[in-house]
Amino acid sequence: MLVSVVIFPLIYGYSVRVMSGTKPAPEFEGWIRLFVDGIKLIVITIVYTIPIMILTLIPLVLYAIPVPAGSEPLLSPEVGIIVALALLVIFTLAAIVVGILATFAMVRFSRTGRMGEAFRVGTLLAHIGEIGWLNVFVALVVLTVVVAVVEFALILVPIIGVIILLLLMPAFIIFTYRYITLIYESAPAPG
């Protein structure tokens, strides 16, 4: 547990350097700065997940509301199914929008070095709009599928596959965050 508390902020801090546009891949040095940047990136990610957490809790809260014995339920089963499907659609769309916003927020923070820049939602929305929401979504889906397929293929190889996967993890991190940065750079960032 203690190792993950130290390692994850360092990995996220390194990803901040990658997203800052440093070429070639930055050196893994300045551990304190890496750790601090990693903590900041974790905080940004957590803040962006709050709306999704709230949307997740709404159905649970509605489900937990007691119905007095002998009374009619608030919703008929048919209406309940429609409401559940509507909530699922809203949740899915919100997750996509928040995921894209959070991705751009991470890069904006990495570029400027200021956490406040990650929460300039209007600026982020303008930048994403300039690139195109569909373009960004497709690019992120392609990234996710490619990385997942490669990692899954490596996991299927007994013992040695997991070792290779662990050895290639730094390359996956650099590739992933560099790819995200290229999406961000595909249109000029607003000031």
Phi, psi and omega in degrees: 000313181299322180299317181293327179296329179272316187289314184300314176300325178294318179296314178296322177298321177294321179295329175299318179295319179297314182289342178289349177097009179298127179230139350294189182310133183292156177288154179268075182222170184069058189300323181295316178297318177301315182297314181296314178298323178297317177298317179299318180294322176297317179298316179301315180298317180297316180300319180289339178275350182302314179300324179291321177297319179296315178298328178290325183283333183305308180297325180294319179294315179299322180292327184279349180293121183288145175255123181302144180301135177084355180263162180284143175296153182298322180236143173287160180303322181295314179293324178300320178294318179297316178297317179298316179295320178298317178297322178297316179296314179299315180299315182297313179297317179296319179297319179294311182297313181294322178298316178293316178300315181297322179298313179292326178297319179298316181292319180298317176299316182297323181286322186263334184078006181243125181298324181303329180295332180290342184249015173276077188300319179300317179294318179297316180298319179296318181294314179297319178299324179296320179283321183111121182303316181295319178299315180295315180301312181297317180299319179289324177295317178301314178303311182299315182294314182299311181296317180297318180295315180296314180296319179296319179298320178292322180294331181291338179280117184303137176054297184295329180297318179293321178296315178298318179301314179297321179291327181274354183305316177301321179295321178297320180296312180298314181300311183299309184285332174290320177299314178299320179296321178296323175298313180301319183281355183290351171217147180299135179285135176297154182290000000 
